[in-house]
Amino acid sequence: MSNFTIYPAIDMRGGKCVRLLQGDYDQETVYGDSPVDMAKLFADEGAEWIHMVDLDGAKAKKRVNDEYVLKVKETLPVKVQIGGGIRTEEDVAYYLNAGIDRVILGSAAIADPAFVKKMLATYGEKIAIGIDARDGYVATEGWTETSTIKATDLGKELAAAGAETFIFTDIATDGMLSGPNVQGIVEMAEATGKQVIASGGISGLADLTALKEYSGKGVAGSIVGKALYTNKFTVKEALQEVKA
């Protein structure tokens, strides 16, 4: 596996594109009034995937900004993965039946592992597991709580249950433009033996190059957020950087 996919991120709150600093809802920057327009910009630059997060949904534990997710899929030639506020099988089916390519289950992996395993058994590779870690331990509930479960242990358990794709976020790096936790990302890929998408901390093209070096070990791509919004580089430049 040597493909390396760039996932431009669109985090939605109140129908706008925002970024939170280390997941803190009190440290929000608004970067655009329309998630759909932002997705079009990324698609026009060559993005094949769009990573969308319903921040309101994550907090409310239900779908809130789903209309924008469906609109992106309906109007643009991209694949879409969505996380945030997905807590029931109805939520999962709602998105997948509407053509969304991948649904991300995060906090539910800790709160309701039986549900997550059932979704993996039912929907297979259309389910991605989002593991957010703080100091190597799983963080839940929009990063407001840290569990006693090691991130790699949870990864192994869910890989055994059928998970093919993991999204690994080191909270310490998210939104900080400080570089990704390459070691933690590679450890997750090695522990699970599955595809791991890196998330958090991308500050420049060199970070993407560093991650791509491990594509043969299962590091399958990177979510990029703040670096795009603060004009560190464009989607087009990122795609050129990681071209095989």
C-alpha positions as CSV (number, residue, x, y, z in Angstrom):
1,M,0.0,0.0,0.0
2,S,1.9,3.0,-1.2
3,N,-0.9,5.4,-2.1
4,F,-1.1,8.4,0.1
5,T,-4.4,10.4,0.1
6,I,-4.8,14.0,1.1
7,Y,-8.1,14.7,3.0
8,P,-8.9,18.4,3.2
9,A,-10.9,19.0,6.4
10,I,-14.1,20.9,6.8
11,D,-15.2,21.2,10.4
12,M,-18.7,22.5,10.7
13,R,-20.2,24.5,13.5
14,G,-23.4,26.6,13.2
15,G,-23.3,25.9,9.4
16,K,-19.9,27.6,9.0
17,C,-16.4,26.3,8.4
18,V,-14.4,26.5,11.6
19,R,-11.2,25.2,13.3
20,L,-10.9,24.6,17.0
21,L,-7.6,24.8,18.8
22,Q,-6.9,21.3,20.3
23,G,-10.6,20.6,20.1
24,D,-11.5,23.5,22.4
25,Y,-14.9,24.8,21.6
26,D,-14.0,28.1,23.2
27,Q,-11.0,28.5,20.9
28,E,-12.7,28.7,17.5
29,T,-11.8,30.5,14.3
30,V,-14.3,30.9,11.5
31,Y,-12.8,30.4,8.0
32,G,-15.8,30.3,5.8
33,D,-19.6,30.8,5.8
34,S,-20.3,27.8,3.5
35,P,-19.0,24.3,4.0
36,V,-20.2,23.5,0.4
37,D,-18.3,26.4,-1.1
38,M,-15.1,25.4,0.8
39,A,-15.5,21.8,-0.4
40,K,-15.8,23.0,-4.0
41,L,-12.6,25.0,-3.6
42,F,-10.8,21.9,-2.5
43,A,-12.3,19.8,-5.2
44,D,-11.4,22.3,-7.9
45,E,-7.8,22.0,-6.7
46,G,-7.9,18.2,-7.2
47,A,-9.0,16.8,-3.9
48,E,-10.5,13.3,-4.3
49,W,-11.8,13.1,-0.7
50,I,-13.3,15.6,1.7
51,H,-13.1,15.0,5.4
52,M,-16.1,16.5,7.2
53,V,-16.7,16.8,10.9
54,D,-20.0,17.9,12.5
55,L,-18.7,19.6,15.6
56,D,-22.2,20.6,16.7
57,G,-23.2,17.0,16.3
58,A,-20.3,15.7,18.3
59,K,-21.4,17.9,21.2
60,A,-25.1,17.3,20.9
61,K,-24.6,13.5,20.2
62,K,-26.9,13.7,17.2
63,R,-26.7,14.9,13.5
64,V,-26.8,18.7,13.2
65,N,-25.0,19.8,10.1
66,D,-25.8,16.8,7.9
67,E,-27.5,18.9,5.2
68,Y,-24.1,20.3,4.2
69,V,-22.5,16.8,4.1
70,L,-25.2,15.5,1.7
71,K,-25.0,18.7,-0.4
72,V,-21.2,18.2,-0.9
73,K,-21.7,14.6,-2.0
74,E,-24.6,15.6,-4.3
75,T,-22.9,18.5,-6.1
76,L,-19.2,17.7,-6.2
77,P,-17.2,14.8,-7.8
78,V,-15.6,13.8,-4.5
79,K,-15.7,11.1,-2.0
80,V,-16.8,12.2,1.5
81,Q,-16.2,10.9,5.0
82,I,-18.1,12.2,7.9
83,G,-17.7,12.1,11.7
84,G,-19.4,13.8,14.6
85,G,-22.7,13.0,16.2
86,I,-23.0,9.5,14.7
87,R,-24.3,7.4,17.6
88,T,-26.9,5.0,16.2
89,E,-27.3,2.6,13.3
90,E,-29.9,5.0,12.0
91,D,-27.3,7.7,11.8
92,V,-24.9,5.4,10.0
93,A,-27.5,4.1,7.5
94,Y,-28.7,7.7,6.9
95,Y,-25.4,8.8,5.6
96,L,-24.4,5.6,3.7
97,N,-27.8,5.4,2.1
98,A,-27.4,9.0,0.9
99,G,-24.1,8.0,-0.9
100,I,-21.6,9.1,1.7
101,D,-18.5,7.0,1.2
102,R,-17.3,6.5,4.8
103,V,-18.7,7.1,8.2
104,I,-16.4,7.7,11.1
105,L,-17.2,6.3,14.5
106,G,-15.2,7.9,17.4
107,S,-16.4,8.3,20.9
108,A,-18.8,5.4,20.4
109,A,-15.8,3.0,20.2
110,I,-15.4,3.5,23.9
111,A,-18.9,4.3,25.0
112,D,-20.6,1.4,23.1
113,P,-18.0,-1.0,21.6
114,A,-20.8,-3.6,20.9
115,F,-22.5,-1.0,18.6
116,V,-19.2,-0.3,16.8
117,K,-18.5,-3.9,16.3
118,K,-22.0,-4.5,14.9
119,M,-21.5,-1.6,12.5
120,L,-18.2,-3.0,11.3
121,A,-19.8,-6.4,10.8
122,T,-22.7,-4.8,8.9
123,Y,-21.0,-2.1,6.8
124,G,-17.4,-3.3,6.6
125,E,-14.9,-0.9,5.1
126,K,-17.5,1.9,4.9
127,I,-16.9,2.4,8.6
128,A,-13.7,4.2,9.7
129,I,-12.6,4.3,13.4
130,G,-11.6,7.6,14.7
131,I,-9.1,7.2,17.6
132,D,-8.2,10.5,19.3
133,A,-5.4,10.1,21.8
134,R,-3.9,12.2,24.6
135,D,-0.5,11.0,25.8
136,G,-1.2,7.6,24.2
137,Y,-4.6,7.1,25.8
138,V,-8.0,7.4,24.1
139,A,-9.8,10.7,24.5
140,T,-13.6,10.8,24.1
141,E,-16.6,13.1,24.2
142,G,-15.2,15.8,21.9
143,W,-11.9,15.5,23.6
144,T,-13.3,16.6,27.0
145,E,-12.5,13.3,28.7
146,T,-9.5,10.9,28.6
147,S,-10.1,7.2,29.1
148,T,-7.8,4.6,30.7
149,I,-7.6,2.7,27.4
150,K,-4.4,2.7,25.4
151,A,-5.0,3.9,21.8
152,T,-3.1,1.0,20.3
153,D,-5.0,-1.5,22.4
154,L,-8.3,-0.1,21.1
155,G,-7.0,-0.2,17.6
156,K,-6.0,-3.9,17.8
157,E,-9.4,-4.8,19.3
158,L,-11.3,-3.1,16.5
159,A,-9.0,-4.3,13.8
160,A,-9.8,-7.8,15.0
161,A,-13.5,-6.9,14.7
162,G,-13.1,-5.9,11.0
163,A,-12.0,-2.3,11.0
164,E,-9.9,-1.5,7.9
165,T,-9.4,2.2,8.3
166,F,-8.4,4.2,11.3
167,I,-8.1,8.0,11.7
168,F,-5.6,8.7,14.4
169,T,-5.4,12.2,16.0
170,D,-2.9,13.2,18.6
171,I,-4.9,16.0,20.4
172,A,-1.7,17.7,21.5
173,T,-0.8,18.5,17.9
174,D,-4.3,19.3,16.6
175,G,-4.7,22.8,15.2
176,M,-1.2,23.7,16.5
177,L,0.7,23.6,13.2
178,S,3.5,22.0,15.2
179,G,4.0,18.9,13.1
180,P,2.3,15.5,13.4
181,N,3.1,12.8,15.9
182,V,4.7,10.5,13.3
183,Q,5.8,8.0,15.9
184,G,2.3,7.6,17.3
185,I,0.7,7.3,13.8
186,V,3.2,4.6,12.8
187,E,2.7,2.8,16.0
188,M,-1.0,2.6,15.4
189,A,-0.5,1.4,11.8
190,E,1.9,-1.3,13.1
191,A,-0.3,-2.3,16.0
192,T,-3.4,-2.7,13.8
193,G,-1.9,-3.9,10.5
194,K,-4.5,-1.7,8.8
195,Q,-4.7,1.7,7.0
196,V,-4.2,4.7,9.3
197,I,-5.0,8.2,8.2
198,A,-3.0,10.8,10.1
199,S,-4.8,13.8,11.7
200,G,-3.5,16.8,13.5
201,G,-0.4,19.1,13.4
202,I,0.3,19.3,9.7
203,S,2.2,22.5,9.3
204,G,4.0,22.3,6.0
205,L,4.6,20.1,3.0
206,A,7.6,18.5,4.7
207,D,5.2,16.9,7.3
208,L,3.3,15.2,4.5
209,T,6.6,13.9,3.0
210,A,7.6,12.6,6.4
211,L,4.3,10.7,6.7
212,K,4.3,9.4,3.2
213,E,7.6,7.6,3.9
214,Y,5.6,5.2,6.0
215,S,2.9,4.5,3.4
216,G,4.4,1.1,3.0
217,K,3.7,0.5,6.7
218,G,0.1,1.4,6.5
219,V,0.1,5.2,6.8
220,A,-2.5,5.7,4.1
221,G,-3.0,9.5,4.1
222,S,-3.3,12.7,6.0
223,I,-6.2,15.0,7.0
224,V,-5.1,18.6,6.5
225,G,-7.0,21.5,8.1
226,K,-5.5,24.6,9.6
227,A,-2.5,24.6,7.3
228,L,-4.9,25.0,4.3
229,Y,-6.9,27.7,6.0
230,T,-3.9,29.7,7.0
231,N,-2.4,29.4,3.5
232,K,0.7,27.3,4.5
233,F,0.1,25.5,1.2
234,T,-2.8,24.6,-1.1
235,V,-4.5,21.3,-1.8
236,K,-2.9,21.3,-5.2
237,E,0.6,21.7,-3.7
238,A,-0.1,18.9,-1.2
239,L,-1.2,16.5,-3.9
240,Q,1.9,17.3,-5.9
241,E,4.1,16.7,-2.9
242,V,2.9,13.2,-2.2
243,K,2.5,12.0,-5.8
244,A,4.1,8.6,-6.1
